[in-house]
Amino acid sequence: MRCVICNDLFFIKRNILELFHTQKEYICNRCYKRYPINLRYEAIQLEKYNCVILSMFKKTERIEYNGFYKEYSKLFIANMHRKGFKALFFNHIRLNDETLEVFDAYSKLLRSDIIILCLSIIDE
């Protein structure tokens, strides 16, 4: 298979039980170690409701994030059916006063807590 980040060829080690099962990987082990997933959880109290932000990476990288679809989908499935929360998805998010005001207005509009899944939080 070919890594979507570094474009190198890599092979998946298999044992005899997994020999005839198809297993699709998009990232080689070297790139997986080079760009580790650091799940960041932030809870922000808005005026009436709460905002929970889950990000996967520490900083914004110039890589193909679609290779991390398995981890992102696990995070999505784990938080999709949280009671009382509505979900938002962003690639990258900048936490400042304007975005917090937008999230506050959005939570008031929905009358619900919100959970935000993003790839990274851009710190100023």
C-alpha positions, 0 to 999 in steps of 0.5 A, a space after each residue: 500500500 502507499 502512504 497518503 502522507 509520505 507517499 512511500 510503499 509499506 506492507 502490513 504484517 499478517 499472520 495465518 488467520 488474517 491472511 485472506 481478510 482485506 485490511 486497508 491502511 492509509 498511513 505507514 507506521 513512520 508517519 503514524 509516529 511522526 504525527 501522533 494523535 493527542 486527543 485534547 478535551 476542553 469544556 467551556 461554560 457558555 451563558 446557559 449551556 456547555 460547549 465541549 471541544 474535542 481535537 485530535 492534534 496539538 497543532 496544524 500540520 500540512 498533511 493529508 488528514 483523511 488518512 486518520 479516518 479510522 480514529 476520527 470515525 471512532 471519535 465521532 461514533 463515541 460522541 454521536 449519541 451523547 444525550 443533550 448534545 448537538 454536534 459540530 464538525 470543523 477542520 481547525 478552530 481558533 478559540 477567541 471571543 468571536 468564536 465563543 460568542 458564535 457558539 453561545 448564540 448557536 447553543 441558545 438557538 438549539 437550546 442544547 449543549 454543543 460538542 465540537 469535533 475538530 482536527 486541531 485548535 489554533 492557539 493564538 
